[in-house]
Amino acid sequence: MKRIGLLTSGGDCQALNATMRGVVKGLSANLDELEVYGFMNGYKGLIYGDYRLLTSRDFSGILTKGGTILGSSRQPFKLMREPDERGLDKVEAMKQNYYKLRLDCLVILGGNGTQKTANLLREEGLNIIHLPKTIDNDIYGTDMTFGFYSAVNIATDAIDCIHTTAASHNRVFIVEVMGHKVGWLTLHAGIAGGADIILLPEMPYNFDAVLMAVKQRNKAGKRFSILAVAEGAISQEDAQLSKKEYQKKKANSPFPSVSYELGKKIQDAHEAIRPTDVTRTPAAVKEFLSRDQFRLYQLVWKRFIASRMQPARYETTSVKIAAGQYRFTVAASKVSFEGFKSVYTEAGEAKEENNVLLKGLDMDSVLTKESLDTKQHFTQPPAHYTEATLVKTLEELGIGRPSTYAPTISTIIARRYVAKENKNLYLTEIGEVVNHIMKQSFPSIVDVNFTANMESLLDGVAEGKVRWKTIIENFYPDLEAAVEKAEKELEQVKIEDEVTDVICEQCGRNMVVKYGPHGKFLACPGFPDCRNTKPYLEKIGVPCPICGKDVVIRKTKKGRRYYGCEDNPECEFMSWQKPSTKKCPRCGAYMLEKGNKLVCSDEQCGYVENIENTKEN
């Protein structure tokens, strides 16, 4: 009977399970009897006697699993000869557990630190086999380590996958690869993945040379570049510093890694969408684009061209007319220079017509009254925000960036702070409560000026002008105090559930509207005694054209909304457009709402009328 121990230590690495499986399979094929003991969580298991007898089942199906079935931990070599907090001699404890199990050999998988402890145990008389594992391939005395090629394949795939994206968007992509002191992984993956520039820790780089290489590719017609950068890559300037000076510089650097620093230097992040060539007019590329692609490109092209043009100029004339004790004012303006408006006007903004007063009008002109049109105007409340007007307001206030607008709006909708109806955003009850609480407890933070100021400070961090730690030091203490105060003083607010007329068939209660990860649903208020739930179907007040039951709003698996009968699947009625209660006056079929028009559902009929006219009638 032969007994061996298995142990994995240090950081995670590919192929750990596969290596252990190979060891056990190979020994089992050559030995009649074999017992394998696995020590849990690296050297901790060997120190504290945490082990278990492994069987063939433990090694079944683990070939493609990540991590290690034995677990791992980091035990610094320099602390191995020091006793633990209870005074336990770690080296003696490991030796005792080794002899207790009467092991013939201990197989250890690990990197450089693990290898040092393995050598220590071998010096103490234990039979040790150390299998070098690390994705860096930097263990002394080895040509190749376990896990290296698996890591090369993953890094190669990552570099290879972004080629088409980089080429189609004409971008410079930087792929940072592990390798703090050596660049084997970056070198192999960069060559295999087709990276254009490879930066390694062993060869300090010159930034001007990197930038020149990118420019030369642009001149050659290759308007994209992929840089494979090892995490330990260092510039020639930094390589001249002492170790202490370099560590101090890195600690004060606003960039978390070398790739961020390179990215900032190579290409200042500019979140703008613009045409690659202004001579490619919408009309010139229309035949190559779909309808939606053309409309999007036309919008981008017009807005970009307009942003490069002069503003419009107007000539305005104002006249005050005396009529007895009354004074009337009239003003007119005309465009003297169209500027950017010749190319682009905002959606819904009609082309301005020149409202020109008579040229013969002067101070001595005598006017006569032809008619008097009396109108009374009332002050109107501000219109509800739409997604477009909310984004425009955020831009004007300097809050957020183009990349954050969509997530911001989707978040407040998903959390039910606002509800979206017919493009308008309406404040909900929970949104009003949360807003009141936030303004009451955090008045200095829930403020547009604070947010805009924070944006400018973060820009300073990105530019290297402000230390991010300084911002946190100035901001966090007040925030922490406000949060602690709010936790003690804030009252608990309960939003009552919306009660429906749907009766729970299990207990007879009226079901209420609840919210889950996928939206609304109906639940019994008797939970947990009654756990009955139903899907929430929003009725639109239109009877089904087929069976007469209510038409409800449904969604496909991809989230697209459609209209169907509440009796589905018994009734097969379904429509992408909202059905109307009005019948077609020509053929009698049901009508559909399309924008501001009603169209007959029968395509062969083709009857169309305006919704405004329908409401008036």
KEFILUM-152109 format. One record per residue (C-alpha): x, y, z; residue number from 1. Coordinates in steps of 0.001 Angstrom, whole numbers, padded with zeros to 6 digits. Layout:
N
       x       y       z num
       X       Y       Z NUM
...
This chain:
617
       x       y       z num
  000000  000000  000000   1
  001345  003395 -001040   2
  000049  006611  000513   3
  000501  010043 -001029   4
 -000696  013485 -000041   5
 -001946  016235 -002380   6
 -001827  019947 -001659   7
 -002462  023102 -003727   8
 -001208  026425 -002458   9
 -000939  030043 -003562  10
 -003037  031951 -006073  11
 -005539  030492 -008498  12
 -004316  029010 -011739  13
 -005753  027082 -014657  14
 -005296  023295 -014902  15
 -004889  022629 -011157  16
 -007645  020007 -011116  17
 -006433  018510 -014384  18
 -002878  018199 -012988  19
 -004026  016477 -009789  20
 -006206  014145 -011828  21
 -003237  013266 -014033  22
 -001030  012522 -010997  23
 -003591  010185 -009427  24
 -004470  008465 -012720  25
 -000806  007876 -013508  26
  000011  006450 -010075  27
 -003111  004266 -010032  28
 -002107  002710 -013339  29
  001305  001670 -011968  30
  000448  000760 -008374  31
 -001746 -002079 -007144  32
 -002879 -000271 -004015  33
 -002949  003488 -003506  34
 -004403  005852 -000929  35
 -004583  009582 -001691  36
 -005072  012178  001045  37
 -006038  015710  000098  38
 -005031  018570  002401  39
 -007641  021347  002379  40
 -006804  025016  001814  41
 -003120  024655  001056  42
 -000523  024518  003819  43
 -003241  025326  006379  44
 -004609  021816  005964  45
 -001157  020305  006492  46
 -000523  022465  009568  47
 -003859  021923  011322  48
 -004624  018390  010126  49
 -007506  019305  007823  50
 -007477  016490  005271  51
 -009686  013804  003773  52
 -009234  010522  001961  53
 -009895  011007 -001756  54
 -011558  008432 -003991  55
 -011858  008038 -007722  56
 -015185  009886 -007583  57
 -013436  013020 -006372  58
 -011452  013138 -009608  59
 -014365  012397 -011919  60
 -015618  015321 -014016  61
 -013071  017859 -012746  62
 -011000  018084 -015920  63
 -012589  021347 -017103  64
 -013443  022822 -013697  65
 -011671  025997 -012622  66
 -009970  026531 -009281  67
 -009030  023518 -007169  68
 -011191  020921 -005448  69
 -008879  021096 -002426  70
 -009032  024844 -001970  71
 -006002  027071 -001536  72
 -004505  029723  000719  73
 -001483  031974  000863  74
  001028  031181  003602  75
  004041  033525  003292  76
  007315  031598  003472  77
  008931  034149  005787  78
  006284  033386  008442  79
  006545  029601  008228  80
  009179  029275  010965  81
  007273  031617  013265  82
  004625  030137  015615  83
  000968  030974  015012  84
 -001188  033061  017376  85
 -001632  030013  019644  86
  002103  029303  019792  87
  001933  026309  017438  88
  005182  025417  015648  89
  004001  025232  012040  90
  006924  023209  010665  91
  006687  020589  013422  92
  002903  020413  012978  93
  003306  019718  009258  94
  005867  016997  009947  95
  003631  015338  012554  96
  000614  015214  010210  97
  002833  013843  007438  98
  004090  010985  009677  99
  000680  010447  011278 100
 -000763  009454  007900 101
  002387  007421  007107 102
  002724  009180  003768 103
  005273  007928  001279 104
  005273  011217 -000565 105
  003642  014661 -000554 106
  002836  016205 -003957 107
  002619  019993 -003791 108
  001302  022247 -006578 109
  002265  025903 -006308 110
  004379  028815 -007390 111
  007565  030430 -006091 112
  006417  030936 -002487 113
  004997  027419 -002328 114
  008269  026046 -003707 115
  010271  027679 -000904 116
  008143  025998  001770 117
  008375  022683 -000137 118
  012196  022952 -000075 119
  012022  023652  003662 120
  010012  020452  004245 121
  012428  018459  002095 122
  015297  019731  004237 123
  013349  018460  007263 124
  013435  014924  005789 125
  010018  014692  004094 126
  009645  013169  000628 127
  008379  016101 -001442 128
  007504  016412 -005124 129
  006863  020008 -006135 130
  004893  020548 -009351 131
  005446  024114 -010558 132
  002149  025890 -011258 133
  001781  029524 -012219 134
  000460  031367 -015229 135
  003549  033623 -015178 136
  005920  030717 -016051 137
  008571  032256 -013803 138
  009590  029476 -011392 139
  013350  029048 -011146 140
  014777  025888 -012723 141
  011727  025149 -014906 142
  011101  025544 -018619 143
  007312  025338 -018419 144
  004791  025509 -015571 145
  001359  023958 -015224 146
 -001383  026474 -016068 147
  000768  028600 -018347 148
 -000586  027355 -021665 149
 -004187  027490 -020420 150
 -003651  031149 -019484 151
 -002015  031812 -022864 152
 -005083  030407 -024625 153
 -007469  032600 -022610 154
 -005400  035764 -023108 155
 -004986  034953 -026812 156
 -008742  034581 -027227 157
 -009301  037928 -025475 158
 -006894  039711 -027818 159
 -008228  037904 -030872 160
 -011881  038673 -030053 161
 -011443  042452 -030044 162
 -009773  042623 -033453 163
 -012999  043106 -035399 164
 -014316  045665 -032902 165
 -011070  047641 -032988 166
 -011016  047559 -036788 167
 -014664  048562 -037252 168
 -014470  051454 -034763 169
 -010938  052607 -035599 170
 -009867  052396 -031965 171
 -006713  051782 -029980 172
 -007346  048886 -027577 173
 -005057  048075 -024661 174
 -005197  044560 -023232 175
 -003498  044294 -019836 176
 -002206  040806 -019093 177
 -000942  039410 -015784 178
  002803  039402 -015330 179
  004225  041663 -012651 180
  007909  040798 -013023 181
  008059  038682 -016182 182
  006281  038946 -019504 183
  006119  035379 -020795 184
  002319  035306 -020752 185
  001994  038672 -022492 186
  004636  037759 -025081 187
  003073  034399 -026030 188
 -000512  035709 -026030 189
  000436  038891 -027876 190
  002183  036991 -030673 191
 -000531  034319 -030921 192
 -003369  036865 -030754 193
 -001824  039207 -033295 194
 -001216  042223 -031049 195
  000428  045128 -032861 196
  002511  046329 -029918 197
  003759  044245 -026956 198
  005139  045827 -023775 199
  007001  043675 -021234 200
  008468  044315 -017752 201
  011919  043133 -018904 202
  012087  045827 -021623 203
  011193  049366 -020406 204
  009207  051154 -023097 205
  009520  054620 -024589 206
  006109  056249 -024863 207
  007076  058372 -027874 208
  008080  055198 -029710 209
  004735  053568 -028832 210
  002831  056609 -030072 211
  004918  056713 -033244 212
  004109  053052 -033941 213
  000383  053797 -033638 214
  000698  056803 -035985 215
  002649  054801 -038532 216
 -000129  052209 -038610 217
 -002622  055008 -039233 218
 -000546  056332 -042124 219
 -000416  052826 -043582 220
 -004232  052724 -043604 221
 -004567  050594 -040472 222
 -006582  052936 -038294 223
 -006648  050675 -035278 224
 -004036  049186 -032958 225
 -004027  046535 -030253 226
 -001495  046793 -027436 227
 -000742  043766 -025257 228
  000692  045162 -022016 229
  002026  043189 -019067 230
  000822  044571 -015733 231
  004450  045133 -014710 232
  005447  047025 -017869 233
  007439  050118 -016970 234
  008528  053201 -018885 235
  012184  054046 -019449 236
  011677  057160 -017320 237
  010347  055148 -014353 238
  013046  052506 -014776 239
  015623  055138 -013761 240
  013964  055613 -010361 241
  014940  053749 -007236 242
  012544  051146 -005907 243
  011372  053475 -003129 244
  010924  056429 -005504 245
  008967  054294 -007966 246
  006667  052926 -005239 247
  005981  056449 -003995 248
  005160  057625 -007512 249
  002762  054712 -008057 250
  001052  055367 -004722 251
  000343  058981 -005706 252
 -000586  058172 -009298 253
 -004244  058764 -010314 254
 -004041  055731 -012604 255
 -004798  052297 -011107 256
 -002602  050456 -013613 257
 -000221  050894 -016509 258
 -002952  050346 -019117 259
 -004979  053292 -017778 260
 -001922  055541 -017928 261
 -001124  054472 -021474 262
 -004743  054835 -022539 263
 -004891  058366 -021178 264
 -001727  059354 -022985 265
 -002586  057686 -026290 266
 -006171  058770 -026636 267
 -008011  061278 -024486 268
 -011398  059735 -023798 269
 -013901  061712 -025896 270
 -017422  060381 -025609 271
 -018655  061751 -028923 272
 -020158  059953 -031899 273
 -019065  061498 -035138 274
 -018730  060484 -038776 275
 -015359  059071 -039784 276
 -015392  061217 -042933 277
 -017624  064286 -043376 278
 -017580  063829 -047148 279
 -019638  060660 -046687 280
 -022963  062495 -046741 281
 -026176  060694 -045781 282
 -027317  060782 -049408 283
 -024070  059138 -050555 284
 -024387  056147 -048217 285
 -028183  055785 -048156 286
 -028294  052849 -050570 287
 -025944  050827 -048325 288
 -027936  051311 -045101 289
 -031214  050063 -043718 290
 -033945  052586 -042921 291
 -033025  052843 -039208 292
 -029278  052918 -039927 293
 -029778  055740 -042435 294
 -031876  057818 -040032 295
 -029305  057364 -037266 296
 -026376  058235 -039520 297
 -028239  061261 -040876 298
 -028821  062514 -037330 299
 -025165  061989 -036351 300
 -023853  063587 -039539 301
 -026127  066647 -039335 302
 -025435  067269 -035662 303
 -021690  066970 -036137 304
 -021678  069346 -039122 305
 -023912  071781 -037239 306
 -021551  071740 -034240 307
 -018739  072970 -036506 308
 -020800  075870 -037962 309
 -021504  079448 -036871 310
 -024638  080235 -034836 311
 -027684  081703 -036563 312
 -028181  085496 -036500 313
 -031497  087379 -036412 314
 -032742  090899 -037084 315
 -035485  091815 -034621 316
 -037899  094748 -034871 317
 -040101  095802 -031943 318
 -043002  098279 -032305 319
 -045134  099890 -029584 320
 -048563  101082 -030720 321
 -050523  103775 -028828 322
 -054300  103336 -028845 323
 -055849  105805 -026420 324
 -054970  104750 -022884 325
 -053696  101367 -024049 326
 -050333  100323 -025387 327
 -049835  097327 -027672 328
 -046483  095749 -028466 329
 -045607  093742 -031536 330
 -042267  092245 -032469 331
 -041011  090523 -035559 332
 -037729  088951 -036524 333
 -036115  087527 -039584 334
 -033106  085314 -040063 335
 -030233  087317 -041434 336
 -027837  084368 -041414 337
 -028991  080758 -041014 338
 -025698  079353 -039780 339
 -026020  075814 -038398 340
 -029820  075919 -038820 341
 -029314  075441 -042533 342
 -028176  071907 -041695 343
 -029839  070908 -038450 344
 -032821  071844 -036292 345
 -033995  070078 -033143 346
 -036710  067441 -033440 347
 -040132  069068 -033411 348
 -038671  072521 -034125 349
 -040337  073813 -037257 350
 -038380  075695 -039881 351
 -038624  079307 -038821 352
 -040563  081581 -041084 353
 -039573  085208 -041344 354
 -042193  087375 -039628 355
 -041433  090713 -041232 356
 -043208  093994 -040496 357
 -044153  096330 -043295 358
 -041161  098221 -044570 359
 -043112  101489 -044711 360
 -043837  101487 -040972 361
 -042322  104437 -039075 362
 -043042  106630 -036041 363
 -045582  108784 -037915 364
 -047597  105870 -039308 365
 -051317  105856 -038413 366
 -052917  102446 -037876 367
 -056589  101520 -037902 368
 -058288  098667 -036080 369
 -059656  095968 -038354 370
 -060443  093356 -035687 371
 -059720  092528 -032038 372
 -058778  088960 -031184 373
 -059144  088485 -027424 374
 -057247  085625 -025777 375
 -056769  084700 -022146 376
 -053590  082879 -021126 377
 -053019  080983 -017886 378
 -049690  080066 -016378 379
 -048967  076471 -017310 380
 -047054  074104 -015038 381
 -043740  072771 -016389 382
 -044181  069831 -018721 383
 -043271  066373 -017465 384
 -039803  065221 -018379 385
 -039335  062813 -021229 386
 -036137  060800 -021565 387
 -034898  063293 -024179 388
 -035654  066418 -022112 389
 -034184  064820 -018987 390
 -030929  064088 -020832 391
 -030883  067650 -022144 392
 -031338  069012 -018613 393
 -028556  066783 -017283 394
 -026271  068115 -020026 395
 -027133  071732 -019180 396
 -026480  071164 -015460 397
 -023195  069370 -016144 398
 -024363  066156 -014491 399
 -023115  062821 -015781 400
 -021705  061920 -019159 401
 -023194  060500 -022346 402
 -022270  056989 -021233 403
 -024137  057405 -017912 404
 -027418  058935 -019121 405
 -029060  055677 -020245 406
 -028097  053701 -017074 407
 -029327  056585 -014894 408
 -032766  056674 -016516 409
 -033125  052881 -016630 410
 -032196  052694 -012917 411
 -034836  055170 -011698 412
 -037447  053387 -013813 413
 -036369  049909 -012638 414
 -036515  051014 -008992 415
 -040005  052480 -009581 416
 -038999  056019 -008600 417
 -040615  057169 -011843 418
 -043098  055577 -014220 419
 -042965  055979 -017990 420
 -046271  056532 -019761 421
 -046574  057728 -023352 422
 -042944  058895 -023358 423
 -043490  061050 -020232 424
 -041810  060306 -016893 425
 -044090  060583 -013859 426
 -042954  060638 -010228 427
 -044304  057658 -008284 428
 -045286  057535 -004624 429
 -042137  055650 -003656 430
 -040052  058085 -005717 431
 -041600  061038 -003896 432
 -040932  059448 -000496 433
 -037309  058571 -001355 434
 -036691  062059 -002762 435
 -038125  063687  000389 436
 -036005  061498  002671 437
 -032821  062097  000662 438
 -033339  065890  000561 439
 -034087  065934  004287 440
 -031127  063772  005348 441
 -028517  064590  002679 442
 -029256  068152  001489 443
 -025651  068852  000492 444
 -025407  065702 -001631 445
 -028856  065647 -003259 446
 -028019  068861 -005039 447
 -027264  069496 -008705 448
 -024321  071733 -007836 449
 -022708  068991 -005754 450
 -023043  066473 -008581 451
 -021699  068856 -011198 452
 -018787  069810 -008918 453
 -017993  066132 -008329 454
 -017854  065626 -012110 455
 -015258  068385 -012431 456
 -013221  066919 -009545 457
 -013248  063487 -011183 458
 -012066  065108 -014407 459
 -009185  066519 -012389 460
 -008354  063031 -011128 461
 -008392  061666 -014684 462
 -006032  064454 -015777 463
 -003696  063804 -012854 464
 -004281  067250 -011297 465
 -006144  066067 -008201 466
 -005444  063072 -005941 467
 -008483  060848 -005589 468
 -007623  060248 -001936 469
 -007927  063987 -001268 470
 -011465  063994 -002661 471
 -012454  061030 -000495 472
 -010843  062568  002594 473
 -012874  065766  002107 474
 -016115  064023  001215 475
 -016419  060800  003189 476
 -016372  061990  006859 477
 -019439  064229  006358 478
 -021206  061494  004400 479
 -020487  058893  007092 480
 -021822  061200  009810 481
 -024968  061949  007780 482
 -025604  058238  007143 483
 -025216  057363  010832 484
 -027580  060177  011806 485
 -030123  059106  009187 486
 -030039  055492  010369 487
 -030942  056632  013896 488
 -033493  059343  013137 489
 -035253  058335  009924 490
 -038699  056873  010304 491
 -039637  053681  008517 492
 -041874  054412  005544 493
 -044253  051787  004250 494
 -045782  052032  000800 495
 -049151  050319  000761 496
 -049677  047713 -001920 497
 -052127  048461 -004711 498
 -055262  046364 -004155 499
 -056914  044864 -007239 500
 -060343  043378 -007919 501
 -058775  039978 -008675 502
 -059857  037434 -006054 503
 -057422  034815 -004779 504
 -059033  031467 -005576 505
 -057247  029820 -002647 506
 -058288  032065  000255 507
 -060754  034626 -001156 508
 -058689  037779 -000479 509
 -058285  040593 -003003 510
 -054865  040182 -004593 511
 -052353  043047 -004544 512
 -049746  044296 -007001 513
 -046157  043382 -006093 514
 -042864  044096 -007809 515
 -040217  041520 -008610 516
 -037018  041356 -010699 517
 -039116  040987 -013864 518
 -041724  043663 -013091 519
 -045230  043567 -011642 520
 -047087  040476 -010517 521
 -050160  039693 -008432 522
 -049727  038163 -004997 523
 -052037  037217 -002175 524
 -051782  039606  000827 525
 -052127  036583  003095 526
 -048454  035629  002602 527
 -046907  033485  004086 528
 -050146  031583  004900 529
 -051215  031845  001270 530
 -048475  031864 -001379 531
 -050700  032210 -004454 532
 -049290  034427 -007236 533
 -050426  035332 -010738 534
 -048969  037289 -013628 535
 -050036  040936 -013696 536
 -051914  041774 -016882 537
 -052530  045459 -017555 538
 -055886  046016 -019249 539
 -056205  048745 -021888 540
 -059996  049060 -021792 541
 -060551  047498 -025210 542
 -062572  044297 -025742 543
 -060967  041455 -027676 544
 -062163  041549 -031309 545
 -062403  037738 -031319 546
 -063966  036685 -027990 547
 -064987  039965 -026333 548
 -062819  039617 -023211 549
 -060322  042298 -022169 550
 -057210  043018 -024227 551
 -054068  043189 -022044 552
 -050456  044223 -022495 553
 -048008  041327 -022714 554
 -044288  041003 -023395 555
 -042226  038575 -025425 556
 -039210  036770 -023964 557
 -037010  039555 -025364 558
 -039109  042233 -023656 559
 -040970  043522 -026727 560
 -044496  044664 -025894 561
 -047577  043428 -027690 562
 -051340  043245 -027147 563
 -053159  039981 -026581 564
 -056357  038553 -025134 565
 -056446  037839 -021405 566
 -057882  034431 -022288 567
 -054684  033379 -024074 568
 -053930  030599 -025121 569
 -057618  029735 -025634 570
 -058015  032967 -027628 571
 -055295  033574 -030199 572
 -055762  037345 -030672 573
 -052428  039194 -030861 574
 -051361  042589 -032236 575
 -048138  044590 -032169 576
 -050164  047852 -032410 577
 -052723  048942 -029814 578
 -056247  047992 -030927 579
 -059049  050562 -030776 580
 -062703  050263 -029801 581
 -063647  051908 -033096 582
 -064638  049716 -036007 583
 -063620  050397 -039571 584
 -066491  052273 -041256 585
 -065585  050694 -044572 586
 -065239  046956 -043782 587
 -066208  046603 -040108 588
 -062835  045230 -038942 589
 -061189  046534 -035760 590
 -058893  049556 -036030 591
 -055284  049912 -034811 592
 -053501  052957 -033385 593
 -050379  053875 -035341 594
 -048959  057149 -034109 595
 -051675  059780 -034444 596
 -053686  057716 -036933 597
 -056180  054901 -036842 598
 -055661  052263 -039525 599
 -057817  049299 -040433 600
 -056433  045962 -039286 601
 -057376  044497 -042668 602
 -054459  045396 -044939 603
 -056600  044877 -048050 604
 -059074  047508 -046826 605
 -056428  050172 -046146 606
 -058768  052669 -044448 607
 -056951  055399 -042440 608
 -058181  058339 -040352 609
 -056655  060785 -037877 610
 -057144  060142 -034158 611
 -057734  063883 -033552 612
 -060653  063858 -035945 613
 -062049  060759 -034250 614
 -061922  062442 -030817 615
 -063629  065579 -032158 616
 -066410  063539 -033720 617
